[in-house]
């Protein structure tokens, strides 16, 4: 055991707490303290795992689980897979002798389905909990429930370098143990001015800074970039900048083979530059690194419950994640961290990452919870509760897949079977259908391809190099092209040369083949038969439909790739798709693509043609037919529509003319209220009537006057639209008449008394009274119009004086007043002579 590590200082505190019966502990220890490798050994050596109990350590990444298990096995001098082992996707290095087992987070959750009480497990350690991965949160809640029911003896340890430990410890009732660690000082540098990090700019700036650090003799350099594309660009750039004798440049990310990952962690006879994703933030030991170049970004999965789309976008990391990255430079000696941003821009980052529970698809978690007997998603014991919209969408998907009895209902037999597959519920549903149809081999291949990295490069410009044979004679499914490409890659033993010429990612093909074979092994373990001969395309497309029925789309017409999806969404089939002329399709991939004009286009990828008859066979309860009236905006008229729907997607509709009646009036009225068209027959007089109504409502507290809101507007519109089928017909009628009918004769008469439309002047004429919200009633007229008025008129039962705007012969205001008597006495005599001289033809009294 490595007794020199800083975490050693908590050994006795840990033992004392466990001997005292504490079963919930939070360990706070900085990066490099050794907590990931040493705490499990402390439990084993202290006898806290019993005679045969196992400590299971959850890691958020496969590479960390594998590397940590290897490191602990070396420290203990044992063969990996015996006393110390790991279990990750497609790779299980454990045995009946295993006492310390490192696992990725989803592994333990799925183990709880078959062994809900976790028999044989004595301790669960949630490592790097500050990253707040979805399955880490799920595991924590499930273990807390187990401790309070069937497993009070189960030990739970939560470990982190940056977590707000006091807050978490209080919420779960845990004791906090702290290790101060041994962190050497890290000097942080920022860019002096902003640089363009978009596109390849990020890789180029990172390579430049890494070269500078190598030439300055700063030791090994760790460069953080968002993904494989940027890593490849930076690696090529660095290899061009540095000679082979100066440094070795190595990539490191989760999709590499174990052999290539190991190469990045080895020691070399010259400095090395490791260009990595965020897999290198925590847990992994990179000896010799004294310098870090941090782009400050990472690719993060995010699910938008409003649109039902999940995307993997480059996002800015938090201050907490950035501190972890910088800490890699100070594990063994003083170091330096160069951040590719100005200090001002860096300060604007969020403090911590948003938990995955708030940003990812929850369907698989909901299925696992139900299968493990842990209840519904919304009722689970979460550290942070998920968004209600995300919960509803997950429950809706499980219902669509037939996994539950309605939205939020109990698991069906199909749902119980789906939970046994180590894949997303969509793919599990595909495989169950494949088992029934006898096409497991092909369906497992498709599931493997859908769960991994993209297999094919875009084919633009690759014609004539042989790649077109993958597409020849294929018009039913894009996934069939991928299956053909996978078979080609297998025949060529995944060699990069032949695969590259065909536009195939050899590494992706190798991974997909491994996943397919693993799924076929699971199938056989379930007692399913694997077919020997190739299955028909129809059977495979039925399987795709089973898993993606909510991604059903109907082509708008034969001359376009535009489609209508469920939820009223629109989208387009990708131009590279082989499915060009089918009316009904399902898309295994729906993604958003931002355009240069700022708009976002929904694109359907990995498309397969399906038949309506299949929908009726597989989902008979999801069909409906409806008949109703609609407002057609293009013709601004009411039509009768008969529609045949699958869920809320219209498969076919027929429009017919209809006779006018009360229902057509209601539809026209609703169209106006929904702002699909303007109010027919509306005029300035209607505006004035509304203004007068608002005025009298404020003046007459003792009288009841209706409010002019949507509730009032609806019957007025329906009255005006009675007997009409089109907006044009309704527009020939006066809105004022309909409003007066609604108010009634008595109210109209009373409104005329309180807020008359006009006020009479000499000679039988009248002046219009202007009303308006937030201002006093006003009358505007020439001086001569007010002859005979000695004082200002009043309205509102004599309570409200009118504001008079007195105009000269040129229609310009001479005075605005409420005191007409004062005007005649004081102002008018001073103006009269001048006005009479300028306008002698007018009457001047």
Order of alpha helices (4+ residues) and beta strands (2+ residues): alpha-beta-alpha-beta-alpha-beta-beta-beta-alpha-beta-alpha-beta-alpha-beta-beta-alpha-beta-alpha-beta-alpha-beta-beta-beta-beta-alpha-beta-alpha-alpha-alpha-alpha-alpha-alpha-alpha-alpha-alpha-alpha-beta-beta-beta-beta-beta-alpha-beta-beta-beta-alpha-alpha-alpha-alpha-alpha-alpha-beta-beta-beta-beta-beta-beta-beta-alpha
